[in-house]
């Protein structure tokens, strides 16, 4: 083993490329979190629509992201990572404008889906296009730094969105993304080199995308409408069974197609399978809980939008700092303990909310430990899961491996939003928030258990090492 591998120098060119790619990821993170702060204002604008309908402004974003991320990963590896990154940013700019001027809630939902599909091109390309620039022994640092962009964007989103909501309207929350996407697109031509991985000429399985969209959408419909239709009603059961059937067909199709959107063979790698199962479980909580907590602060504690933004910002800021430190810990100690300890900290934070949330406001005792603890745990564990999985994947499959990881993250987010709002219902009483927090605690605990058992079963050398150098 080369003891000097961790000290290999990273070129200035690589850092510049990473900055551009991370900026593209920031746009995605900002738009996913900022909507949570704008949720109440969007409801007021489209007052004729039900809360379940308005929730699709968030759900459609995550569904489209999850459905198109595998396609984005394959296109990036095949057509060129920088090219797909640029196409995604151009679409993101256009869809941001459409979201800002949407005259009806359904047009807004459609524009958000378009925005998510564009982001699904950006995300896998943004990471895979810069990893070849880094020495093999330093790629865990690159993944961790790139992953920090999401939480940092989420850190800016609440306070920025709250300020915009205070002086203008929710429409500007989306409009601001358009010029930022164009700036990132221009910078990519100066600082990022083109690269490819998949040289196959087989036609991609585009039909699989529609199966994925159908499966995920039906699942979310069943979860979000279950409380209204009845969880044991034929309508709920039928919709969920249809979702499962489409998902099974999608997997079988992916196993047999010569150029599938989802490379099932990657999941035969133990690290990839373990990391992605844990990632899905974690994401049910980690993405959706940022919608539940602002609702609690606004509806129960009576916080104004600006105060909500400031209260929430502590979590993503802690996540950003923890992500960078976690990346350094992975290089020195391996992936195992950052994943286990981080997910355990997040579990404890959500458990704290179950026992400490009270209608009587007390930010520093009842809320700050929750939001800060969850952010610290997320920053330690989620990027480590991603880099652990990527560490066992050949370079030519970086795009689709990263796409699969983020697709499952967004499926989890959609499930979490639908499930959390269904459990919350129309009431703003402590009991309903408690049961929603229990739901989230179960899922993040499942992630902790998964990485603990998974790394224990794997050979200690594989569970604790950094990224392979060959």
Secondary structure, DSSP 8 states (H G I E B T S, - for coil): --TTGGG----HHHHHHHHHHHHHHHHHHHHHHHHHHHHHHHHHHTTTS-HHHHTHHHHHHHHHHHHHHHHHHHHHHHH-HHHHHHHHHHHHHHHHHHHHH-SSHHHHHHHHHHHHHHHHHHHHHHHHHHHTTS-GGGHHHHHHHHHHHHHHHHHHHHHHHHHHHHHS-THHHHHHHHHHHHHHHHHHHHH----------S---HHHHHHHHHHHHHHHHHHHHHHHH-TTSHHHHHHHHHHHHHHHHHHHHHHHSTT-SS-GGGGGSHHHHHHHHHHHHHHHHHTTHHHHHHHIIIIIS---HHHHHHHHHHHHHHHHHHHHHHHHHHHHH-SHHHHHHHHHHHHHHHHHHHHH--SS--IIIIIHHHHHHHHHHHHHHHHHHHHHHHTTS-GGGHHHHHHHHHHHHHHHHHHHHHHHHHHHTT--SHHHHHHHHHHHHHHHHHHHHHHHHHHHHS-HHHHH--S---
